[in-house]
Protein backbone atom coordinates (compact mmCIF):
# COMPACT_ATOMS: atom_id res chain seq x y z
CA UNK A 1 0.00 0.00 0.00
CA UNK A 2 1.47 3.42 -0.94
CA UNK A 3 2.26 5.95 1.77
CA UNK A 4 -0.57 8.34 2.57
CA UNK A 5 0.41 11.72 1.14
CA UNK A 6 1.05 14.20 3.96
CA UNK A 7 -1.03 17.37 3.91
CA UNK A 8 0.70 20.15 5.82
CA UNK A 9 3.92 19.87 7.75
CA UNK A 10 7.35 20.70 6.44
CA UNK A 11 7.64 21.14 2.65
CA UNK A 12 9.56 18.72 0.46
CA UNK A 13 11.57 19.41 -2.68
CA UNK A 14 9.57 19.59 -5.91
CA UNK A 15 10.78 20.74 -9.31
CA UNK A 16 7.57 22.70 -10.01
CA UNK A 17 8.72 25.26 -7.46
CA UNK A 18 11.49 26.46 -9.76
CA UNK A 19 12.12 27.81 -13.24
CA UNK A 20 15.73 27.82 -14.44
CA UNK A 21 15.27 30.88 -16.67
CA UNK A 22 14.44 33.15 -13.73
CA UNK A 23 16.78 35.55 -11.94
CA UNK A 24 14.56 36.64 -9.07
CA UNK A 25 17.18 38.21 -6.79
CA UNK A 26 18.71 40.40 -9.48
CA UNK A 27 16.89 43.56 -8.36
CA UNK A 28 16.38 42.76 -4.67
CA UNK A 29 17.79 45.48 -2.45
CA UNK A 30 17.98 44.09 1.04
CA UNK A 31 20.11 42.17 3.52
CA UNK A 32 20.07 38.43 2.83
CA UNK A 33 20.20 36.35 6.00
CA UNK A 34 19.78 32.74 7.15
CA UNK A 35 16.27 33.09 8.59
CA UNK A 36 13.84 35.11 10.65
CA UNK A 37 15.88 34.84 13.84
CA UNK A 38 18.99 36.25 12.16
CA UNK A 39 16.81 39.02 10.75
CA UNK A 40 15.57 39.91 14.25
CA UNK A 41 19.16 39.99 15.48
CA UNK A 42 20.08 42.28 12.59
CA UNK A 43 17.15 44.60 13.31
CA UNK A 44 17.89 44.85 17.04
CA UNK A 45 21.53 45.61 16.23
CA UNK A 46 20.50 48.50 13.97
CA UNK A 47 17.64 49.99 16.01
CA UNK A 48 19.92 52.18 18.08
CA UNK A 49 17.68 51.61 21.08
CA UNK A 50 18.59 53.32 24.37
CA UNK A 51 18.25 52.00 27.93
CA UNK A 52 15.13 54.05 28.63
CA UNK A 53 13.39 53.09 25.37
CA UNK A 54 11.17 50.09 24.62
CA UNK A 55 9.81 48.08 21.71
CA UNK A 56 6.05 47.56 21.63
CA UNK A 57 5.02 44.04 20.60
CA UNK A 58 1.61 42.64 19.63
CA UNK A 59 0.05 40.47 22.33
CA UNK A 60 -0.44 37.70 19.77
CA UNK A 61 2.86 36.60 18.24
CA UNK A 62 5.24 33.69 17.90
CA UNK A 63 6.90 33.19 21.31
CA UNK A 64 10.30 32.72 19.66
CA UNK A 65 10.26 36.46 18.93
CA UNK A 66 10.05 37.21 22.64
CA UNK A 67 12.65 34.55 23.42
CA UNK A 68 14.97 36.20 20.91
CA UNK A 69 14.50 39.67 22.40
CA UNK A 70 15.15 38.27 25.87
CA UNK A 71 18.66 37.43 24.71
CA UNK A 72 19.31 41.09 23.90
CA UNK A 73 19.66 44.06 26.26
CA UNK A 74 16.33 45.57 25.17
CA UNK A 75 13.04 46.23 26.94
CA UNK A 76 9.58 45.60 25.53
CA UNK A 77 5.90 45.74 26.37
CA UNK A 78 2.76 44.46 24.65
CA UNK A 79 -0.30 46.03 23.01
CA UNK A 80 -3.64 44.33 22.44
CA UNK A 81 -4.54 42.30 19.36
CA UNK A 82 -8.28 41.80 18.84
CA UNK A 83 -9.89 38.42 18.19
CA UNK A 84 -10.08 39.19 14.44
CA UNK A 85 -6.29 39.82 14.41
CA UNK A 86 -6.69 43.56 14.05
CA UNK A 87 -4.65 45.94 16.18
CA UNK A 88 -6.47 47.54 19.09
CA UNK A 89 -5.47 51.10 18.25
CA UNK A 90 -6.84 52.53 21.50
CA UNK A 91 -4.59 50.30 23.56
CA UNK A 92 -1.61 50.95 21.27
CA UNK A 93 -2.08 54.71 21.67
CA UNK A 94 -2.17 54.38 25.47
CA UNK A 95 1.02 52.31 25.48
CA UNK A 96 2.76 54.88 23.29
CA UNK A 97 1.68 57.73 25.58
CA UNK A 98 2.90 55.92 28.70
CA UNK A 99 6.28 54.81 27.40
CA UNK A 100 9.29 56.09 25.55
CA UNK A 101 8.84 53.96 22.44
CA UNK A 102 11.69 53.34 20.02
CA UNK A 103 9.80 50.97 17.72
CA UNK A 104 6.43 49.33 17.17
CA UNK A 105 6.61 45.73 16.00
CA UNK A 106 3.56 44.58 14.03
CA UNK A 107 2.64 41.47 12.06
CA UNK A 108 0.97 41.02 8.69
CA UNK A 109 -0.98 38.08 10.05
CA UNK A 110 -1.17 35.08 7.69
CA UNK A 111 -0.10 37.29 4.79
CA UNK A 112 -2.83 39.94 5.07
CA UNK A 113 -2.27 43.67 5.42
CA UNK A 114 -4.00 45.63 8.16
CA UNK A 115 -6.93 47.91 7.32
CA UNK A 116 -6.48 51.44 6.01
CA UNK A 117 -7.12 53.13 9.37
CA UNK A 118 -4.45 51.02 11.04
CA UNK A 119 -1.93 51.54 8.26
CA UNK A 120 -2.40 55.30 8.37
CA UNK A 121 -1.98 55.36 12.15
CA UNK A 122 1.18 53.28 11.99
CA UNK A 123 2.62 55.49 9.27
CA UNK A 124 1.88 58.57 11.38
CA UNK A 125 4.13 57.22 14.15
CA UNK A 126 7.15 57.88 11.96
CA UNK A 127 6.49 61.61 12.38
CA UNK A 128 7.28 61.10 16.08
CA UNK A 129 10.50 59.22 15.28
CA UNK A 130 8.98 55.84 16.18
CA UNK A 131 10.36 53.10 13.97
CA UNK A 132 8.16 50.39 12.47
CA UNK A 133 9.26 46.75 12.44
CA UNK A 134 7.02 44.85 10.02
CA UNK A 135 6.92 41.09 10.41
CA UNK A 136 5.88 39.87 6.94
CA UNK A 137 7.04 36.29 7.56
CA UNK A 138 3.58 34.84 6.89
CA UNK A 139 3.56 36.19 3.35
CA UNK A 140 5.75 34.85 0.55
CA UNK A 141 7.62 37.63 -1.26
CA UNK A 142 10.94 38.53 -2.82
CA UNK A 143 10.64 42.30 -3.16
CA UNK A 144 9.00 45.29 -1.51
CA UNK A 145 5.22 45.15 -1.86
CA UNK A 146 2.93 47.41 0.17
CA UNK A 147 5.14 47.29 3.24
CA UNK A 148 5.50 50.36 5.46
CA UNK A 149 8.11 49.13 7.93
CA UNK A 150 11.43 50.84 8.47
CA UNK A 151 12.53 47.22 8.83
CA UNK A 152 10.52 44.51 7.07
CA UNK A 153 11.52 40.85 7.13
CA UNK A 154 10.30 37.41 6.10
CA UNK A 155 11.16 33.71 6.56
CA UNK A 156 11.26 31.34 3.61
CA UNK A 157 11.32 28.17 5.72
CA UNK A 158 7.65 28.74 6.51
CA UNK A 159 6.77 28.27 2.83
CA UNK A 160 9.55 26.36 1.12
CA UNK A 161 12.21 23.67 1.63
CA UNK A 162 14.63 26.60 1.68
CA UNK A 163 16.12 28.61 4.54
CA UNK A 164 16.61 32.34 4.30
CA UNK A 165 15.22 35.77 5.01
CA UNK A 166 15.37 39.22 3.47
CA UNK A 167 15.42 42.39 5.57
CA UNK A 168 14.24 45.49 3.73
CA UNK A 169 15.60 48.69 5.25
CA UNK A 170 17.83 51.65 4.49
CA UNK A 171 20.68 49.62 6.01
CA UNK A 172 22.04 46.94 3.68
CA UNK A 173 24.86 44.70 4.83
CA UNK A 174 26.47 41.48 3.61
CA UNK A 175 26.98 38.43 5.83
CA UNK A 176 28.55 35.08 5.10
CA UNK A 177 26.27 32.05 5.35
CA UNK A 178 27.59 29.38 7.72
CA UNK A 179 26.01 25.93 8.23
CA UNK A 180 25.00 25.20 11.82
CA UNK A 181 23.29 22.40 13.77
CA UNK A 182 19.83 23.59 12.68
CA UNK A 183 20.85 23.65 9.02
CA UNK A 184 22.23 20.10 9.18
CA UNK A 185 19.16 18.64 10.90
CA UNK A 186 16.68 20.50 8.72
CA UNK A 187 18.23 19.47 5.44
CA UNK A 188 18.46 15.83 6.48
CA UNK A 189 14.77 16.01 7.37
CA UNK A 190 13.92 17.57 4.01
CA UNK A 191 15.76 14.82 2.15
CA UNK A 192 13.92 12.14 4.14
CA UNK A 193 10.45 13.65 3.64
CA UNK A 194 11.15 14.03 -0.08
CA UNK A 195 12.19 10.37 -0.30
CA UNK A 196 9.09 9.36 1.65
CA UNK A 197 6.64 11.32 -0.53
CA UNK A 198 8.30 10.80 -3.92
CA UNK A 199 9.55 7.23 -3.63
CA UNK A 200 7.79 5.67 -0.64
CA UNK A 201 11.05 5.25 1.27
CA UNK A 202 11.26 5.32 5.06
CA UNK A 203 8.48 6.36 7.42
CA UNK A 204 6.98 9.49 8.94
CA UNK A 205 8.93 9.21 12.20
CA UNK A 206 12.23 9.45 10.28
CA UNK A 207 11.69 13.08 9.30
CA UNK A 208 9.29 14.26 12.02
CA UNK A 209 11.95 13.68 14.70
CA UNK A 210 14.57 15.52 12.65
CA UNK A 211 12.29 18.52 12.14
CA UNK A 212 11.49 18.54 15.85
CA UNK A 213 15.20 18.49 16.73
CA UNK A 214 15.87 21.28 14.23
CA UNK A 215 13.16 23.46 15.76
CA UNK A 216 14.63 22.81 19.19
CA UNK A 217 17.97 24.36 18.22
CA UNK A 218 16.59 27.04 15.89
CA UNK A 219 17.06 30.61 16.88
CA UNK A 220 19.07 30.17 20.07
CA UNK A 221 21.89 32.37 18.84
CA UNK A 222 22.18 36.14 18.89
CA UNK A 223 24.57 36.00 15.94
CA UNK A 224 23.66 37.29 12.49
CA UNK A 225 24.15 34.56 9.91
CA UNK A 226 24.03 35.20 6.20
CA UNK A 227 21.98 33.30 3.64
CA UNK A 228 23.60 30.08 2.42
CA UNK A 229 24.67 30.08 -1.23
CA UNK A 230 22.38 27.14 -2.06
CA UNK A 231 19.42 29.12 -0.70
CA UNK A 232 20.35 32.07 -2.89
CA UNK A 233 20.49 29.85 -5.96
CA UNK A 234 17.13 28.23 -5.22
CA UNK A 235 15.39 31.53 -4.43
CA UNK A 236 16.84 33.05 -7.57
CA UNK A 237 14.94 30.48 -9.62
CA UNK A 238 11.79 30.40 -7.51
CA UNK A 239 8.63 30.43 -9.66
CA UNK A 240 6.81 32.70 -7.26
CA UNK A 241 4.06 33.60 -9.77
CA UNK A 242 3.06 29.95 -10.15
CA UNK A 243 3.25 29.40 -6.39
CA UNK A 244 1.06 32.45 -5.78
CA UNK A 245 -1.57 31.34 -8.28
CA UNK A 246 -1.89 27.90 -6.69
CA UNK A 247 -1.98 29.18 -3.12
CA UNK A 248 -4.65 31.79 -3.91
CA UNK A 249 -6.70 29.20 -5.83
CA UNK A 250 -6.53 26.80 -2.89
CA UNK A 251 -7.40 29.57 -0.42
CA UNK A 252 -10.50 30.47 -2.43
CA UNK A 253 -11.57 26.84 -2.75
CA UNK A 254 -11.26 26.10 0.96
CA UNK A 255 -12.90 29.38 1.94
CA UNK A 256 -15.93 28.74 -0.26
CA UNK A 257 -16.36 25.19 1.08
CA UNK A 258 -15.88 26.02 4.76
CA UNK A 259 -17.23 29.51 5.40
CA UNK A 260 -20.83 28.35 5.97
CA UNK A 261 -19.96 25.36 8.17
CA UNK A 262 -20.84 25.58 11.84
CA UNK A 263 -17.88 25.52 14.25
CA UNK A 264 -15.39 26.56 11.52
CA UNK A 265 -14.86 30.32 11.06
CA UNK A 266 -12.31 31.68 8.55
CA UNK A 267 -10.72 34.85 9.90
CA UNK A 268 -9.86 36.59 6.62
CA UNK A 269 -12.41 36.82 3.82
CA UNK A 270 -11.14 35.73 0.42
CA UNK A 271 -11.87 39.20 -1.00
CA UNK A 272 -9.10 40.64 1.20
CA UNK A 273 -6.44 38.49 -0.41
CA UNK A 274 -5.42 40.62 -3.39
CA UNK A 275 -2.12 39.49 -4.89
CA UNK A 276 -0.55 38.43 -1.60
CA UNK A 277 0.71 34.88 -1.15
CA UNK A 278 -0.57 33.75 2.27
CA UNK A 279 0.90 31.06 4.48
CA UNK A 280 -2.45 29.30 4.88
CA UNK A 281 -6.11 29.76 5.63
CA UNK A 282 -6.56 30.54 9.35
CA UNK A 283 -9.80 29.38 10.96
CA UNK A 284 -11.27 29.39 14.43
CA UNK A 285 -12.46 25.87 15.14
CA UNK A 286 -14.27 24.19 17.99
CA UNK A 287 -12.20 21.64 19.97
CA UNK A 288 -9.10 22.68 18.02
CA UNK A 289 -6.58 20.52 19.86
CA UNK A 290 -8.62 17.35 19.55
CA UNK A 291 -9.29 18.06 15.86
CA UNK A 292 -5.56 18.50 15.20
CA UNK A 293 -4.80 15.27 17.03
CA UNK A 294 -7.33 13.33 14.94
CA UNK A 295 -6.13 14.90 11.70
CA UNK A 296 -2.56 13.81 12.41
CA UNK A 297 -3.71 10.18 12.37
CA UNK A 298 -4.71 10.79 8.74
CA UNK A 299 -1.34 12.42 7.86
CA UNK A 300 -2.90 15.89 7.91
CA UNK A 301 -0.82 18.42 9.84
CA UNK A 302 -2.48 21.76 10.59
CA UNK A 303 -0.36 24.08 12.71
CA UNK A 304 -1.72 26.02 15.66
CA UNK A 305 -0.38 29.56 15.61
CA UNK A 306 0.76 29.91 18.38
CA UNK A 307 1.39 27.90 21.57
CA UNK A 308 1.02 30.85 23.93
CA UNK A 309 -0.96 29.62 26.92
CA UNK A 310 2.21 29.02 28.95
CA UNK A 311 3.56 32.51 28.27
CA UNK A 312 3.35 34.85 31.25
CA UNK A 313 2.20 37.92 29.34
CA UNK A 314 -0.71 36.27 27.51
CA UNK A 315 -3.06 36.14 30.49
CA UNK A 316 -3.54 39.91 30.33
CA UNK A 317 -5.00 39.63 26.83
CA UNK A 318 -8.29 37.75 26.63
CA UNK A 319 -8.65 37.93 22.85
CA UNK A 320 -5.16 36.56 22.37
CA UNK A 321 -6.01 33.63 24.64
CA UNK A 322 -9.09 32.94 22.49
CA UNK A 323 -6.91 32.88 19.39
CA UNK A 324 -4.27 30.70 21.01
CA UNK A 325 -6.92 28.17 22.05
CA UNK A 326 -8.97 28.04 18.85
CA UNK A 327 -6.95 29.13 15.80
CA UNK A 328 -5.74 26.52 13.31
CA UNK A 329 -4.11 27.02 9.91
CA UNK A 330 -5.23 24.99 6.91
CA UNK A 331 -2.50 24.16 4.33
CA UNK A 332 -2.96 25.68 0.86
CA UNK A 333 0.44 25.33 -0.76
CA UNK A 334 1.49 24.22 -4.21
CA UNK A 335 1.81 20.55 -3.21
CA UNK A 336 -1.96 20.17 -3.05
CA UNK A 337 -4.61 19.89 -5.75
CA UNK A 338 -8.38 19.90 -5.38
CA UNK A 339 -8.41 16.18 -4.57
CA UNK A 340 -6.10 16.82 -1.61
CA UNK A 341 -8.23 19.72 -0.41
CA UNK A 342 -11.38 17.60 -0.65
CA UNK A 343 -9.67 15.02 1.53
CA UNK A 344 -8.87 17.73 4.09
CA UNK A 345 -12.46 19.06 3.99
CA UNK A 346 -13.92 15.56 4.35
CA UNK A 347 -11.82 14.87 7.45
CA UNK A 348 -12.75 18.23 8.97
CA UNK A 349 -16.45 17.63 8.42
CA UNK A 350 -16.13 14.25 10.08
CA UNK A 351 -14.68 15.86 13.20
CA UNK A 352 -16.65 19.08 13.79
Secondary structure by P-SEA (a helix, b strand, c coil): cccccccccccccccccccccccccccccccccccaaaaaaaaaaaccccccbbbbbbccccaaaaaaaaacccccbbbbbccccccaaaaaaaaaaaccccbbbbbccccccccaaaaaaaaacccccbbbbbcccccccccccccccccccccccccccccbbbbbccbbbbbbbbbcaaaaaaaaaaaaaaaaaacccccccccaaaaaaaaaacccccccccccaaaaaaaaacaaaaaaaaaaaaaaaaaaacccccccccccccccccccccccccccccaaaaaaaaaaaacbbbbccccccccccccccaaaaaaaacbbbbbbcccccaaaaaaaaaaaaacc
